[in-house]
Amino acid sequence: MKMRRRAVWLLAWAALAAIAFAISQRFLAPPIRASAAADLTDWPVSGGTDANTHYSPLTEINARNVGDLKEAWMLDTGETGGLETTPLMVDGVIYAYTPTQKVIALDAVTSKLLWKFDSGIVGTRPARAVAFWRNSEDKSDKRILAGVMNYVYELNADTGKPIQAFGDGGRIDLREGLGRDPAQQSLVMTSPGVIYRDLLIVGDATPEALPAPPGDIRAYDIRSGKMRWTFHTIPHPGELGYETWPKDAWTYSGAANNWMGMSVDQKQGIVYAPTGSAATDWYGADRTGDDLYADTLLALDAATGKRLWHFQGVHHDTWDRDFPAPPALFTMHRDGQDIPAVVQTTKQGFLYVFDRLTGKPLFPIEERPVQISSVPGEVSARTQPFPLKPAPFARQQLTEDDLTSRTPEAHAWAVDRFRELISKGQFTPIGTTRETIIFPSADGGGEWGGPALDPETNTLYVNSNEFVHTESLSPVDGSGGRKTYLGACASCHGQTLEGVPPSIPSLVNIQERLTPEQIVAVVKSGKGRMPAYPGIDEQRLKALISYLINGEPNDAKRTGPATYGSNGYHRFYDPDGYPANSFPWGTLNAINLNTGEYLWKIPFGEYPELVAKGLKNTGSENYGGPLVTRGGLLVIGATVFDNKLRILDKATGKLLWEKVLPFPVNATPMTYEAGGRQFIVVACGGEGRNPRASTGGIYYAFALPR
């Protein structure tokens, strides 16, 4: 009897505690720590702080009054092309990009344009944020570090004028200092560099097929622009990890690059840099070995670039499983201890959590045997790491029971198509006879927007894509032109030139749309998501153009040794253009990082035309991350098809407010206080993934009525 009473008492106590927690989350604002309060009135870093948590302690807009939120101002850049930018706000001034990578400064209260910097270079790749530096000795010395394609410009934050002492007349060229001919290197800066004292630390985006430059992480002097240190992600002779590549790989291989940005522990002087896969993405016969430091979370001494520890998430990657976003830094609370921690999201939906000082896993990770590739020349890794907790935030294997039920016809089609494919879960080798299912897709799981992390509760919020793509390999043979195409272009456009419109255009009959000279310009300079390929010499370029326009000669013969290339990125979509797997196609997840347990998980995103037919809560493709506030809010756009900005109750996932905007909101929101008001600002412009939507470039600010 006593035990039963005790159990009832404990249950009642637990229920009251849960109610109290929910009330505190929704209605009470815990005291703000002095170290955080002043800093986060502004938004000086793309992730809110160097810890990259996308968190704000502001509480003026909260769960009680968010229904009153109204548009405070709107700034239309007048450009198309889309936006992925998270603006910064410092000292009452917003710093952001236009779609063509002009840098703008706005009054944070009124949106009045204060200055605009035009480099003269038309940016064609995403620009996700600028970086801000303030001189610790002279507070009036404020500078903006802005990537524009392969250049980094340093601008006076008050005037927008280039600082001439930095590099060459105010800019540095990231193609230089790689140990290779700068003119032959193709790279762009899509994510902002990070600041440590008087250093700008940067990565860059490179092609995913050879030729590609190495993914060196580099630090530059803020004042002079001179390079201060380099970390080779493809190790040179004598460096740790050199033995995990062929001996000369550092001279020819590429990528293993930090395109997604970094986080910094300013107190400990550590920069955390995730990397992507090595080139070429889908076939690695020329990079046999584990390929350190591709697909790796690196902890580097921020002052020197020295490796402190590392964790490789995929050995010898042939699935394009880049770490997609900067990690978030936090303090884990476990068994009465405070542990400095770092959490990394992944494309496959894994979460990895480490002691950020030592690299020790804070939840178990298990190396498991995996299937070995049978493709000639390929030497795949025999084991891969699997975190045991938290559970993956995306599904890990597609079965026949997981196919669409949207309509009976779509389901029947999906079943027939599924039976033609190979589906055995993560790390299944890509073969040559049948297409292999990649689930989540290479655009799936966590994406470049990254997570938000509430340091008050250690709750991680991450949005996820749950659709499928398929891959297969074929020999790269034929004429020189076809061989160049298969090596550099087919992984996106496919071996039959079909592409995946609209995001990857078809090249069939390209001569009807572009002249040979225009095709050459695109290959050399890049366009949209396509990187430049200046490393293709004139002879091979001429042969490539001939192949694109005229096709394969009848007497074509294989040139060089047999290698293998991708047959193209094919989405597993039904004939009506919707994912052929079951709902949800996108999710939003809340995970307690102290325990590794899920607090809630909901479908995320809609297709308006399906909603009109009564089909809700399907989830959808989404890019851009969330913002979390002490006021109890989770703010997120990201969804590709419904153009919505949503605000949810962070404790429950309940929708509190939403707004339909003219374009998809594929950028991470930010918030700040200026002029006595809290503003929530987001870039609206899409990024070209919705075939039925145009692109633009508008910034919206929302606030409570005065």
Stockholm file with secondary structure:
# STOCKHOLM 1.0

chainA/1-706         MKMRRRAVWLLAWAALAAIAFAISQRFLAPPIRASAAADLTDWPVSGGTDANTHYSPLTEINARNVGDLKEAWMLDTGETGGLETTPLMVDGVIYAYTPTQKVIALDAVTSKLLWKFDSGIVGTRPARAVAFWRNSEDKSDKRILAGVMNYVYELNADTGKPIQAFGDGGRIDLREGLGRDPAQQSLVMTSPGVIYRDLLIVGDATPEALPAPPGDIRAYDIRSGKMRWTFHTIPHPGELGYETWPKDAWTYSGAANNWMGMSVDQKQGIVYAPTGSAATDWYGADRTGDDLYADTLLALDAATGKRLWHFQGVHHDTWDRDFPAPPALFTMHRDGQDIPAVVQTTKQGFLYVFDRLTGKPLFPIEERPVQISSVPGEVSARTQPFPLKPAPFARQQLTEDDLTSRTPEAHAWAVDRFRELISKGQFTPIGTTRETIIFPSADGGGEWGGPALDPETNTLYVNSNEFVHTESLSPVDGSGGRKTYLGACASCHGQTLEGVPPSIPSLVNIQERLTPEQIVAVVKSGKGRMPAYPGIDEQRLKALISYLINGEPNDAKRTGPATYGSNGYHRFYDPDGYPANSFPWGTLNAINLNTGEYLWKIPFGEYPELVAKGLKNTGSENYGGPLVTRGGLLVIGATVFDNKLRILDKATGKLLWEKVLPFPVNATPMTYEAGGRQFIVVACGGEGRNPRASTGGIYYAFALPR
#=GR chainA/1-706 SS CHHHHHHHHHHHHHHHHHHHHHHHHHHCCCCCCHHHHTGGGSBCSTTSSTTCCCEECCCSSCTTTGGGCEEEEEEECSCCSCCCCCCEEETTEEEEECTTCCEEEEETTTCCEEEEECCSCCCCSCCCCCEEEECSSCTTCEEEEEEETTEEEEEETTTCCBCTTTBTTTEEETTTTSSSCGGGCCCBCCSCCEEETTEEEECCBCCSSSSCCBCCEEEEETTTCCEEEEECSSCCTTSTTGGGSCTTHHHHCEECCCCSCCEEETTTTEEEEECCCEESSSCCGGGCSCCTTTTEEEEEETTTCCEEEEEESSSSCSSCCCCCSCCEEEEEEETTEEEEEEEEECTTSCEEEEETTTCCBSSCEEEEECCCCCSTTCCCCSEEEEECSSCCSSCCCCCGGGBCCSCHHHHHHHHHHHTTSBCCCTTCCCCSSSCEEESSCTTCBSCTTCCEEETTTTEEEEEEECCCEEECEEEECSSHHHHHHHHHTHHHHCTTSCCBTTTBCCCTTGGGTSCHHHHHHHHHHCBTTBCCCTTSCHHHHHHHHHHHHHCCCTTCCCCSSCEEEECCCEECBCTTSSBSBCSCSEEEEEEETTTTEEEEEEECCCCHHHHTTTCCCCCCCBCSCEEEETTSEEEECCBSSSCEEEEEETTTCCEEEEEECSSCCCSCCEEEEETTEEEEEEEECCCSCCTTCCCCCEEEEEECCC
#=GC SS_cons         CHHHHHHHHHHHHHHHHHHHHHHHHHHCCCCCCHHHHTGGGSBCSTTSSTTCCCEECCCSSCTTTGGGCEEEEEEECSCCSCCCCCCEEETTEEEEECTTCCEEEEETTTCCEEEEECCSCCCCSCCCCCEEEECSSCTTCEEEEEEETTEEEEEETTTCCBCTTTBTTTEEETTTTSSSCGGGCCCBCCSCCEEETTEEEECCBCCSSSSCCBCCEEEEETTTCCEEEEECSSCCTTSTTGGGSCTTHHHHCEECCCCSCCEEETTTTEEEEECCCEESSSCCGGGCSCCTTTTEEEEEETTTCCEEEEEESSSSCSSCCCCCSCCEEEEEEETTEEEEEEEEECTTSCEEEEETTTCCBSSCEEEEECCCCCSTTCCCCSEEEEECSSCCSSCCCCCGGGBCCSCHHHHHHHHHHHTTSBCCCTTCCCCSSSCEEESSCTTCBSCTTCCEEETTTTEEEEEEECCCEEECEEEECSSHHHHHHHHHTHHHHCTTSCCBTTTBCCCTTGGGTSCHHHHHHHHHHCBTTBCCCTTSCHHHHHHHHHHHHHCCCTTCCCCSSCEEEECCCEECBCTTSSBSBCSCSEEEEEEETTTTEEEEEEECCCCHHHHTTTCCCCCCCBCSCEEEETTSEEEECCBSSSCEEEEEETTTCCEEEEEECSSCCCSCCEEEEETTEEEEEEEECCCSCCTTCCCCCEEEEEECCC
//
